[in-house]
Amino acid sequence: MKTSQNNRATNHTVFAVSIAVSALVVLWGAVDPNGFGTVTTQLFDYVVSDLSWFFLLTANIFLVFVIYLGLSGYGRIKLGADRDKPEFGRLSWFAMMFQAGMGPAIIFWGLAEPLSHYVDVPFGLAPPDSDEAAGVAIQYSFFHWALHPWAIYAVAGLAVAYFTHRKNERGLLSAIFRPLLGDRVDGPLGKVIDVLAVLAVVFGIAVALGQAGLQMTAGLGETFGLPTGIVVQLIVLALTTAAFMGSATTRIEHGIKWLSNISMLIAPILLIFYVVVGPSVTQINAFTEGLGDYLGNILPMSFRLDAFSPDNGWMGSWTVFYWSWWIAWAPYVGLFMARISRGRTIREFVAATVLVPSLVSMVWIAVFGGAALQLARSGLAGDIARTVQESPAAGMFVFIQQYPMAGIMSVITLIVLWVFFVAGADAGTVVLGELSTGGEPNPKTWVRLLWGVLLAGVAAVLLVSGGLDGLQKASVLTGTPFAIILVGICAAFYKTLRDEHGPTSAGAPVSGAHAAPEEPPQDAEVAAVSAEPTSSEGR
């Protein structure tokens, strides 16, 4: 009885504190947007100048950690009981994870980033506007969107899935620290971890919502000639908020699942169309060369800081921004991935959350970024690179105007953005509800709706106080404390695996010495996994 009362008190504390802090941020930004922007700028400058090394090192640790887990004997372990079967078919499972992990962001930056790097070349590695600059642009775009971000998500997702589905812990990040902290995770220390996770999710999703709102507004302006100022941006945000809050009244198996499936059916239409009408040979070459450049330079890129250069503006605008953004998103994406991954093995999870989405992201960048760079090199679209550099949100729609069926394809792109926007925000309300109510997998509707209102409020404050620049700074600030928590998650998760399954090396079987008596040996488990029929849905 006492434990139950303590859990309820913890739930109420996390919920109340996280709601209060989020509401205060909205209130501060609404009453004093200039002051809000000034403080975030000062904090951002400190993080970029003094902590860039920390983001690079932690991101590399996360990537090595998840690849090791996938390749080692631990990869055979199920995220759940040995007899659990996956709840969703592979296609639906991947679609929901991809839209949660990237959503509209890949549409926003998949074209704008290569063009930006073409004009402002990373670390001065090539002359601007040159053939070499175009190659570096694709290489660094792959770097920012492939293995590292997905590994960051996988760290949180794997740990939460293992502890909730296999150990029957609550769906909270604090529960993962039990092997390190013991019952202290049920006290104030655990509450701090959960509150930080909630705040990271709030700001991480708000940044995504703000960016999607910017791009949708720009798309409406390019397609229909509508104004693109802050008033229209807020109207678009309000309308989309109403849509995802409507979806939030349904269960995951209905709203989020079907929205994700729709988005993953429409997005390939865009991809195939621009391969057919675009410079297909250039796009294929961009993918092939970019992949080689990325893999050949992944180590130097992963550690490069230009330590003796006084100008770290590029790092703050790109790599540090991205790494901190992915880290801020990690509790959101990780918990959502865990929620839908019962019955999968660790190896399946790593493949589906790191390798496959990395490949999809690189293909998208090669198709749209490669074609856009070709336009920039030929001058057929005017100075498209500098136009996009000044307004990244308009990049996709400026690009579309250069090809046939511009009006129809613009509308399709807006629909994809809208669906990604709604599905991602809906998933966010599920995760926030779960984190703030003690790990409840299906939080009450009013809790999800309340979080929906606050998400929209934070996104609106960030747009009003700083636009795209404000969105980037907010993501860096919220990602900083949570990076420390993710390092702790790696340590706690690995300790648990060693304690329960014994030490292992790549390809070696996992010891069953610590398994529960009713669990079959690992070899039998692997055979059972291989023989399990996957749900026909998604085949």
N, C-alpha and C positions, 0 to 999 in steps of 0.2 A: 504493500500500500504506500509506504514511504517513497519507494522508487518511482511509482506511478505519479505521485504528487510532485516529486522533483522534476520528472520529465515534463509534466504539464507547466510547471513554473518556468522551466527552461524554454519551452515552446513560446510561452507568453512573453518572456523577456526578449528573445530574439525577434519575435514578430513586432513587438512594441518599439524596440530600439531601432530596428532597421526601417520601419515605417516612418518613425519620427525623423531620423537623419535624412531620409530621402525627401520627406516633405519640407524640411528646413532648407535643403539645397534648392528645391523648387521655389520656395518663398524668397530666399536670398537672391536668386537669379532674377526673379520677377520684380522685386523691389529695387534692387541695385545691380543691374546687369553690368555696368562699368566696373564697379568694385569687384564683382564676382570674376570678371574677365582679368582684372589686374592681378588678383591673388593667384588664380590658376596659372597665369603666365609666369609669375615669379617662381612658383613651385616647379613648373615644367622646366624652366631654364636650369634650375638646380639639378633636377633628375638627369637631364640630358648631359650636362657638363660633368657631373660627378659619378653617375651610376650607369652609364652606357655599358661599361665592361660587365656589370652584373647581369644585365639582360642578355648579352651575348653568351656568357658562360652558362647561365641557367638554361637557355634554349638549347644549347648543345648537349647539356646533361640529359635533358628530357628526351631528345632524339636518340641518343645512345641507349638510354634506359629502355625505351619501348621496343627498339629494334632487337635488343638483347632478349627481352621477354618473349618476343614473337619467334625468334630463332631457337631459343633454348628449349629444354624439356618442359619448362613451365608453360610453353605455348599450348600444350595438350590439355591443360586444366580447363574445365568448364566454368563459365560464369553462372553458376547455379548448381543444383543437384545433378548428379550424373545422369539421371533419367529425364531431366528437363529438355523439352524441345523448344526451338525458337517460336516466338509468338507471331512474327511477321516473316513473309517471304523475303528473299534476298533483295529483290528490286525495291520493294517498299521500304525495307530496312535501310538500304543505302540511300534512297531518296530522302528519307526523313533526316538522316545524319548529315547529308551534304547540305541540305537547305539550312539546317541549324548551324553548321560549321562555317558556311560562306554566305549563303543566301544571296541578297542583291549586291553584296560587296564585290564579288568577282565580276559582275556586270559593270559596276561602277569603275573599278580600277583595272580590269583586265585589258582595257584599251587605253585608258588615260595614263597608266603608269609607264608603259613602254615609250609613249610619246613624250612624257615628262623627262625621262632619263635620256632620251635622244637629244633634248635641248640642254638639260643640265646633267651632264654625264657624271655618274657616281665616281667620286674620288679623282676626277680628272683623268680617267683611264683612257680616254680617246678624245679627239677634237669634236666639239659639238657639231651636229648636223652632218656627220660623216658616216660612211659605211661601217666603220669600226664602232661608232657610237650606237648605231642600230643594233649591232650584235651584242654589245654590252647591255643595252636596254632590255633585250629579251632575256639575257642571262640573269640579270638582277631581278627581273620580274618573276622568273621561275623561282629564284632563291626566296623571294618573299611570300610565295603562294604555294610552295610544294611541301617538302618533308617537315620542316621545322614547325609550322603552325599546327599541322595535324598531329604531330607528336605531342605537342603541348596539350591538345584536347584529349589525346589518348591516355595521358598520365592520369588525369582526373577521372576520365570515363572508366578505365580499367579498374582503378582502385575502388570507386564507388560501386561498380557492378559486382566485383568480387565480394565486398563486404556486405552488400545488401542481398544479393541473390544466393551466395554460397554460405555466408555466415549469419544471415538473417539480422544484420544490424539495421538501424534506421538509415534512411536515405539522406544522411548528413555528412558533410566533409569532416566534421569533428570526430565522428565515429571511427574514421580511418586511423586516427592518432591513438586509439586505445592501446595498441602494442607498445607505444612509446610512453604514453602519459598515464595509462591505467584509467581508473575511475575519475581522474581529474577532468576527463573529457565531458563528464556530466555536470561539471561545475562552471565557474566563471570563465576559465580558460577555453573550454569548449564553446561557450557562448560567444566569446570574442572571435573565434575562428569562423563560426557560422554567420555572425554579423558581417565580418569582412567579406565572406563569400557572397552574401546577399548584395552588399554594396558594389562588389565587383561586377556581379550580374547586371544590376540596375544600370550602371554607367556603361558597361560593355554593350548592352542591348540598345541603350539610348543613343550611343554613337552610331550604331548600325541604322537605327530608325532615322536619325537625323540625316545620315548620308543618303539613305534611300529616298527620303523626302526631298533632298536637294536634287537628286537625279530625276525623280519623277516630275518635279516642277520644271526643271530644265527641258525634259522631254516634251512636256505639254507646251512649253514655249516654242521649241523648235518645230513641233508638229502642227500646232494649232494657233500659234502666234499669241498665246496667253502671256500675261506679265509673269515675271519670275522673282519678284521681290519677296521680302520676309512675310508679308501678309498672305500671299498665295502659298508659300511654304507651310505656314501654320494651318491654313485651310486644308491642304493636302494631308498634313499630319493628323488633323482632327478627323477627317473622313476615313482615313486608313485605320485610325484608332477605333472608330466605331465598328469597322469591319472585323478587326482581329478580336475585339471584345465580344462580338457576336459569335465568332468561332470558338472563343474561350468558354462559352456556355455548353459546348459539346465535349465528349470524351476524345482522347487522343486517337482512338480507333476510328473516329469519324472525321472531325474537323482537320486536325493536323495531317493525318495520314492521307486523306484525299487531296488536300491542297498540295502536299509534297509530291504526290504522284502526278498531279496536273502539271506542276512546274517542271518536273523531270521529263515530261512528255513534250512540252512546248519548247523548252530550251534547246533540245537537239535540232528542232526545226530551224531556229536561228543559225545554229552552227553549220548545218548542212547547206543552208541557202547561201551563206557567205563563203563557203568553200567552192560552191558551184559558180557563183557570179564573181567571186573575188579572184585574186592572183594565186590560184591553188598551188602552183609550183613554188612560189615564194613562201606561202604558208607552210608547206611541207618542209621546205628547206629551213625555215625559221625554227620549226619544231626540232628537226634533226640536229642542226648546229647548236641551237640553244640548249638542248638536252646534253650534248657533249660538253659545251662550255660550262654548264651548271655543275655537272658531275665532276668534271676535271678541276673545277675551282671551288668546290663546296667548302673545303677546309680553309683556304685563305679568306673566302668571303665570310665564313662563320666566325672568324676571329678578328677581322680587320676593323680598326678603330681610327686609324691615322692619329696615333698617340701624340705626335709632336706638332699637329696642326691646330692652330687656335680656333679654327672655324669648324664647329661640329653641327652646323645647321642642317646639313644633309642627313646626318645620322638621326637627328631628332625628328625630321620630317618623314623619314622612311623606315630604316631598319628598327630603330628604337621604338618608333610609333607602332610599327607592326607587331614586334615581339610583345610589347606591353599590351596591345589590343588583344592579341590572341590569349595572353595570360589572363586578362580581365574577363575574356569570354569563357575561359576554361571551366569554371564551375557550372555555368549555364549549359554549354555544349556537352561537357562531361556528364553531368547529371542526366541530361536528356538522352544522351547515347546509352548510358547505363540503364535508364528506364526501359528502353526498347530492345535490350540485348541479352535478356535472360536466355540461357540455353546455348549461347555461342561459346566457342573456345577462345582463349586468349589469342591464339594464332589467327583465328578468323577475325577477331576484333581488330587486331593490328593491321591485317591486310585490308580490311574494309574501311578503316578510319585513317590510315596513313598512306598506304601504297596506291590504292585505287583512286581516291580523291586527289592525290598529288598528280597522278597522270591526267585526270580529267581537267584539273586546273591548268596544267601546262598546255594541253591541247587547245583549251579556250583562249589562252593568252597568245598562242602561236597563230591561231586563226584570225582573231580580231586585232591583236597587237601587230602581227606580221603584215596584215593588209593595211592597217593604218600607217605603219612606217613606210610602206611602199607608196602610199598617197603622199606622205610628207616628202619622200625622196624625189618623187616625180613632179611635185608642185601642182598636181591636178586638182587638189582641194584647197588651193591657196596655202597660207601658212597655218595648216591644221595643227601642227605640233604646239606652236605658241598660243593658238586659240584655246586648245585644250589645257595647256599649262595654266592659263588665266582662269579657266572655268572647267575643272575636271568633270563636274556633274553633267556638262553638256556634251562631253566627248563622244559618247556612244551615238547620240542623235545627230551630231555634226557628221560623223562617219556614215551613218545610214543614208544621209541625203546624197551621197556620192554614188549610190547604187540604184538599180531598178527597184520598182515597187516600194519607194521610200515611205509613202504614207502608210501602206499596209504593214510593213515591217516595223515602223515606229510604233504602231498600235499594238502589235504582237509583243514588242519589247516592253512597252508599258504594262501589258497584262502580266508578263513574266515577273517584272519588278513588283507589281502589286501583289501577286500570289506569294512570291518569296517574302515580301514584307509582312503580309498577314500571317503566313505560316510560322515565320521566325518569331514574331512578337507573341503569337499564341503559345508557342513552345516556351517562350520566356516566362509567361505568366504561370505555366505549369511548374517550371523549375523554381521560380520565386515562391510560389505557394508551398512547394514541398520543403524548401530550405527554411522557410519562416514558420512552419507549423510542425516542426519536429520530425520531418521525413515522411509526411503523409503523401503516398504516391498519387492520390487523386484528391487534391485540395478542393475545398468547397468553392462553389462558383463565385460567391461574393468576395472571397480572398483573391481569386484570380482577377476579378474585375477591378478590385482596388489597386492591385499591382499594375494593371493595364493603364489606369488613370495616371499613376505616378510615373510610369515609364514614359508616357506621352508628355507629362509635365517636365521631366528632366530633359528629354529631347528638345522640347520647345525652348527651355532656358538656354541650352547649349547653342541652339541656332541663333537666338536673339543676342546672346552675349558675345558670340565670336564666329558664328558660321562654321565653315569647314575647319578653320584653324582652332576654334574652341572645341570642336568635337575631338580633334586629334589630341589636344592637350589633356582633355578629361580622361581619355583612354590611357595615356601614359601614367597619369597620377594614380588611377585606381589599380593599374596592373602592378605597380611597384610593391605594395605590401603583400599582395597575393602571390607574387613570385616566391617569396620566402615560404609561404604555406605549401606551395607545390613541391618545393624541395623536400619539406618534411613529409609530404605524402609519398614521395618516392622511397624515402628511408623506411617509413612505416609499412608500406606495401611489400617491399622486398624482405623486410624482417619477417613479416607474416608468411610469405611464401617459403622462406627457408625453414621457419619453425614448423610449418605444417606439412611440407613436402620434401624437405631436405635439400642439400646443395645440388646443383645441376650444372651441366655445361651444355653448349649448343648441341642439339640432337640427342642428348642423353635422356633416358626415361626418368620421370619424376619418381622419387621414392614414395612409397605408399605407407611408410612407417607411421606417419602422423594423420593418416586419413581416418575418418570415422569407420567403425567396423562394417557398416552396411554398404560402404562404397566398394565397387569392384576395383580390381587392379587397373592401373593406368592403361596398360595395353588393351585390356578389354574395353575400357572406356573409349579409347581412340577408335576401336573397331565399331563400337556402338554409334559414335558420332558420325563415322563415315557411312554407316548403313542407314542412318536416320533419313527418312524422306523429307526434303524441304517442302514447305507449304507450296502448293501449286500456284498460289497468288504470287506474282512477281517473276514467274518463270517465263 
